[in-house]
Amino acid sequence: MSALVYDDVFDQLDVRAGDTLFLHAAADRLGLNARQTMELVESLLGRIGNRGTLLVPSYTWRGPDDRPAQDSVLDVQRSPSAVGLLSEVFRRMSGTLRSEHYWVPVCGRGRLARSLLAGQAQVVQPFAPGATFFRLLEADAKVVGLGVSLNTSSLSHLPDYAFESAYPFPIFSLAPITGRIRRATGRVIETRTFIVPGEIMRNYKPSALFAASEKLSAAVRRADVGTTIRFAYPLRTYYEEGLRVGGRALHEGRLPPWLNAVQT
């Protein structure tokens, strides 16, 4: 894919200079090798410019049934990302920062990267104020997906944190898992974090909120090619519509639509 084609995709997704983006991407579904993946990252960084910020997940686990082993070590500088080629290419770029969160470490570059990623070793609830994910909400970030579905979003549990006490079953682990983080200085520290259990994640469907909300559906920008999905939407709209639609469902004695398929 040439730089001009990237520009066309970014135009369709309404990605602009100065944007703060949280990106999920599947290089294999986009048909990209390592060099082409780097070109995509560089093109996206060029689009948002010096005042923009790009964040990418760099988790060390794959899928709902995989988690960091209890008391294992996350090496912030050396532990590879397990969530795709683009994530690992981005992590290895000189100057990329990585958060010190044991369960959901995030990499970032740009104007707000340091402030969005700082202090995460002390964050026990990754969807609460002070966590990177909540800071992205406050920063009016856009969620971008390239080669992934609308069910792919690390940020979708932000409404669940708001509704946690109203749910008939636990949405987060009953107790934090513990682990250790090796900082860039070499110092190893202990940390704790709540996680979303595999039995929740396996049938969790954020796409159901798009189907239930005309406002959110209208806010999504698409640049699909065949069966390859490319999308972008404002995180704040997702969150506010999640609170509205989910709150109404709970008031009526129902689960929010994204939890309808969850087996507990």
KAGIWO-V303678 format. One record per backbone hydrogen bond with DSSP energy under -1.0 kcal/mol. NH is the residue of the N-H (numbers start at 1). CO is the residue of the C=O. If there is no record, write none. Layout:
nh & co
NH & CO
NH & CO
//
This chain:
nh & co
6 & 2
7 & 3
8 & 4
9 & 5
10 & 6
11 & 7
12 & 8
13 & 9
14 & 11
15 & 10
18 & 48
19 & 16
21 & 53
22 & 142
23 & 55
24 & 144
26 & 146
30 & 26
32 & 27
37 & 33
38 & 34
39 & 35
40 & 36
41 & 37
42 & 38
43 & 39
44 & 40
45 & 41
46 & 42
47 & 43
48 & 44
49 & 45
52 & 49
53 & 19
54 & 109
55 & 21
56 & 107
58 & 105
66 & 63
71 & 178
72 & 69
74 & 180
76 & 182
79 & 75
82 & 59
88 & 84
89 & 85
90 & 86
91 & 87
92 & 88
93 & 90
96 & 93
97 & 108
99 & 106
107 & 56
108 & 97
109 & 54
111 & 52
116 & 112
117 & 113
118 & 114
123 & 120
128 & 125
131 & 128
135 & 131
136 & 132
137 & 133
138 & 134
139 & 135
140 & 137
141 & 136
142 & 20
143 & 233
144 & 22
145 & 231
146 & 24
147 & 229
152 & 149
156 & 153
158 & 155
161 & 157
162 & 158
163 & 159
166 & 163
173 & 195
177 & 193
179 & 191
180 & 72
181 & 189
182 & 74
183 & 187
186 & 183
189 & 181
191 & 179
193 & 177
194 & 124
200 & 197
201 & 197
202 & 198
204 & 201
205 & 258
208 & 205
209 & 206
211 & 207
212 & 208
213 & 209
217 & 213
218 & 214
219 & 215
221 & 232
223 & 230
225 & 228
228 & 225
231 & 145
232 & 221
233 & 143
235 & 141
238 & 234
239 & 235
240 & 236
241 & 237
242 & 238
243 & 239
244 & 240
245 & 241
246 & 242
247 & 243
248 & 244
249 & 245
250 & 246
251 & 247
252 & 248
253 & 250
254 & 249
259 & 256
260 & 257
262 & 259
//
